[in-house]
Amino acid sequence: MKKVLTLALALTVGSAAAQTAFVWPAAWTGEQNTANKRGGELRLSAISDFKTFNPFTSAEADSIPDRMESGSGLFTQDPRSDELIPYMAASAPVVSNNNKRFVVKIRQGMKFSDGQAITADDWITTWKIHTDDKVGSNTRDNFFLVGKPITIKKLDNYTLQFDFPQPSSKALVLMSYTPWPDHVFGKAYREGGAEAIKKMWTLATPPSQIVGPGTWVLESYRAGERAVFKKNNNWGDWNKDSRGQELPYLNNMSVRIVADANASLAAFLAGQIDTVPMRNADDLAQTKKAIDAGSLKAFLKANVSPQATSQWITFNWNKASDPAKQKLFRDVRFRRAMSHIANRQAMVQLALGGLGSETYFSTYPIFKQQIDAGLSAGAPTYKYNLAEATKLLGQLGYTKKNAQGFLVDKAGKVLEFNLSTNAGNTVREQLGRIFADEAKKVGVKVNFTPIDFNTLVSQLTSKGENRPFDAILLGLSGGDNIWSFGQNVVPCGTNLHSYNNPTDGKCATSQEQLMTKLYYQGDAELNDAKRRAIGGQLMKVEGELQPVIYLVGGNYHVAYNERLGGEFAANMMDAYYGHRYYQLTFIK
């Protein structure tokens, strides 16, 4: 990230309302809507039903609150340069106190979908609720550094002051959380605290009661079938295209809930949804066949970039009800053996059709500079090697097999564990089967079962000394390209510190402590090269500890129905930014 903030976007002049507008640059699309075509619906899909409408209790990616947050935040990244530029902020912040204090002017004239003005109170209330540990917000960790809170103060109705406990390379990212309405959540929180918040905006809440600040607001929801969003007309008052036309162009965005990723692809090939992730070579081949046959008019581009996601297996260190398993999962020799069992080459070939890469670290494949820094620092990779896995398991006392070919301890107890992933994600299901098959070759019994995604997330994010799972195969998305380690993943005590999440949040090993220290040290470094070098040291410790077994990263492919316009220019498409802003998308 470049250190100097610049307001690269011109402000329109004229009426008072127009002066508050954020202008989306013409260069943010490779196909401008010069005819000002309006209306229509963007049709998407999801392989898991939604869990809640509540932005403070939602933890899964692509949730209903996630989709309503689009088009909000004080700052946003310019996809041409990665620079963070003012968005809901009226201008660049005033920075003082050795890069620890930021005073931000809020853009005036913005309104929620119900017509209420967006002011400093909304940021303050949102911050207070997210940081209340009784609420259990997945975003809570984003408001703390080195165990100390980022404090936010209202200076006036349109001015906020942020005070950080130490400098942060991603300060503007952390400040860019979505402000939810004080007049909705603040009243409930002041009267009933965390318990009142947790009861709000359930799936039974009428969509007419849902209020948002972003591009979209929920219009309707049918469990197991479909969610429909309508454009927030008030959002268009302060968001304009380069010709001064209100955004978005679309009227609606719908999300069809389908059984699995195969059903998503089938709906795309049938022209029923507009874009779908291409998982592997087979998806690409089916799509190309439909295009060549004339049954589908679509844009298809393979291998645009490496992915900005991770796929991994985490073992539960908090199993007080089974001390033997807890001891096993906490032993680094066991986890290194599991990494040696992971046949990543087979996973790439079979699950991704050869279009991907082996991964060994939490850093997403797309962030190549950081991965190179880790390898330069000596970060180890425990590659597929069944003989080495057998040797490490032997050191743990597993030298004999029973009649079924499974390793047993001195008491004759089989070396086995349960492994779950989210049902419907066919790539993860295949990764799990490959892992279980390879484990069996060395005598490890893996009971692999796909389960409901929301159940899986609840297990993963649970806290305590006896968390309800053995091992989980899942993935992460999100984050940023400034400091590419998870604020709520790496430090001990954070929400997605998946392998060790006790009630007190304490680290269990010195390596965890060092990783936590290096995370905050790297975040505080404002020089890009020096920050990456610290990240390399973090990756070295991570690689040695193997707290999570990273598997493979697919390539990012782009596919969308040609009825859509407004996509990025081809050279701007990648897994980090995607292939378009939905705000600039239109129906041809």
Secondary structure, 3 states (H helix, E strand, C coil): CCCCCCCCCCCCCCCHHHHCCEECCHHHCCCCCCCCCCCCEEEEEECCCCCCCCCCCCCCCCCHHHHHHCCCCCEEECCCCCCEEECCECCCCEEECCCCEEEEEECCCCECCCCCECCHHHHHHHHHHHCCCCCCCCCHHHHEECCEECEEEEEECCEEEEECCCCCCCHHHHCCCCCCCHHHHHHHHHHHHHHHHHCCCCCCCCHHHCCCCCCEEEEEEECCCEEEEEECCCHHHCEECCCCCECCCCCEEEEEECCCHHHHHHHHHCCCCCECCCCCHHHHHHHHHHHHHCCCCEEEEEEEEECCCEEEEEECCCECCCHHHHHHHHCHHHHHHHHHHCCHHHHHHHHHCCCEEECCCCCCCCCHHHHHHHHHCCCCCCCCCHHHHHHHHHHCCCCEECCCCCEECCCCCECEEEEEEECCCHHHHHHHHHHHHHHHHHCCEEEEEEECHHHHHHHHCCCCCECCCCEEEEEECCCCCCCCCCCCCCCCCCCCCCCCCCCCCCCCCHHHHHHHHHHHHHHHCCCHHHHHHHHHHHHHHHHHHCCEEECEEEEEEEEEECCEECECCHHHCECCCECECHHHCEEC
